[in-house]
Amino acid sequence: MGKLRESLASIQPSSDTSKVRPKLEPLPVKHNPYLHDLVWTLLKPHPAGKLLDIPAGPGYFAQQAQANGFQAVAAEIDQSLHIFPEVSYQTVDMSKELPFPINSFDYIVSIEGIEHIENQFLFIRECNRILKRGGKLFLTTPNSSSLESRLLFFITPAHQRRSPQYFYGAHQSNSVSSPGNFFALSRLPDRNSYHLPDAQREPVFIPPGLSFCLPALLGDL
């Protein structure tokens, strides 16, 4: 009987807390999953290449692209969101000159980021600079001229439905610096001397957004 008690005692949980497995932290919220799916639908027919996701947040889009053969870089200013070991992160402030040489990327993906910076022209010029000739920019931003956006602003007043915790990276801002509209933003490329082949407005009753594909015609600058 004594030997049985000793055997049972040997399999009791250890009181050494250093060996206890740490509790897993929940993953950050994936903002705008609809737009992630939309942009991925537009991107996936293209051949795999080098891709920049900016602002990347936790890097969900870069993670998906990498799993499908793209060489992805997740550019995110908030280092606390650099959470996936398999994703290549860089700490980048998209409101400044981007820390990449010319002709660095085949694709740039920017989902709901440009409206949070003041100098949108600089960001578009920088995207054009670091894209390879024939490269593409996939960019979405809230369309303040859409019917849904105007109705929300009249009632709330805010152009979009946002949770109080919504923020862009380390700025932790609940406000949008420069909310755009379809007509103004679709003219950004023309005012910077390059071509915009496809700009799309969301249909009514779908979350307002602007998505377009921008070839980098560096030889025409």
C-alpha positions, 0 to 999 in steps of 0.5 A, spaced: 500 500 500 505 504 501 508 503 494 502 505 491 501 511 495 508 513 492 507 511 485 500 516 485 504 521 489 509 521 483 504 523 478 501 529 481 502 535 478 508 539 479 508 545 484 513 548 480 510 554 476 516 555 471 514 549 468 507 551 467 505 552 460 503 560 459 496 561 457 496 563 449 494 570 448 488 571 443 490 573 436 489 581 434 482 582 430 483 582 423 480 588 421 476 589 414 476 581 412 471 583 407 476 587 404 482 582 405 478 577 401 476 582 395 484 584 394 486 577 395 481 575 389 484 581 385 491 579 386 491 571 386 490 571 378 497 574 378 504 570 378 507 570 385 512 575 386 515 580 391 509 583 395 509 589 400 503 589 405 502 596 408 500 598 413 500 590 415 497 590 422 498 583 424 500 581 417 494 576 416 494 578 408 502 577 408 501 571 411 496 568 406 500 571 400 506 567 403 502 561 403 501 562 396 508 563 394 509 570 394 515 573 397 511 578 402 514 583 407 509 586 412 510 593 413 507 595 420 509 601 425 507 598 431 512 592 433 507 589 438 503 587 432 509 583 429 506 576 432 507 571 426 514 568 426 513 566 419 512 573 417 517 578 415 516 584 418 519 591 417 517 597 422 515 602 417 512 609 418 507 610 411 507 617 412 514 618 410 519 616 405 519 608 405 525 605 406 526 601 400 530 602 394 527 603 387 524 597 383 523 593 390 516 590 389 512 587 384 506 588 388 504 593 394 497 592 398 495 597 402 488 596 405 485 602 409 491 605 411 492 611 406 486 615 409 490 615 416 496 619 413 496 627 412 500 627 405 497 622 401 501 624 395 507 622 398 505 615 399 502 614 392 509 617 389 513 612 394 509 606 392 510 608 384 518 609 386 519 602 389 514 598 384 517 595 379 515 597 372 509 593 370 508 592 378 501 593 381 498 597 387 492 594 390 489 600 395 482 600 399 480 606 402 473 609 405 469 612 400 466 618 403 462 620 397 458 613 398 451 613 399 452 609 406 458 614 408 453 620 407 448 617 411 452 615 417 455 621 417 448 625 417 446 620 423 452 619 427 456 623 425 462 618 422 463 616 415 464 609 417 462 604 423 468 603 427 469 600 434 472 604 439 478 600 439 479 601 432 486 604 431 492 604 426 498 602 428 502 605 434 498 612 432 492 609 436 488 614 433 480 613 433 480 619 427 481 619 420 486 624 418 484 625 411 477 621 409 477 621 401 472 620 396 472 616 390 473 622 385 479 626 389 483 619 390 482 616 383 485 623 380 491 622 385 495 618 379 494 623 374 496 628 378 503 625 379 504 623 372 502 615 372 496 611 369 490 608 373 487 603 369 482 601 374 478 604 379 472 601 382 467 604 387 463 599 392 456 598 390 451 601 395 449 597 401 456 594 401 461 597 406 464 603 402 471 602 399 475 604 393 480 599 390 484 599 384 490 596 381 496 601 379 501 599 374 508 603 375 510 606 369 516 608 371 519 609 364 513 614 363 515 619 369 
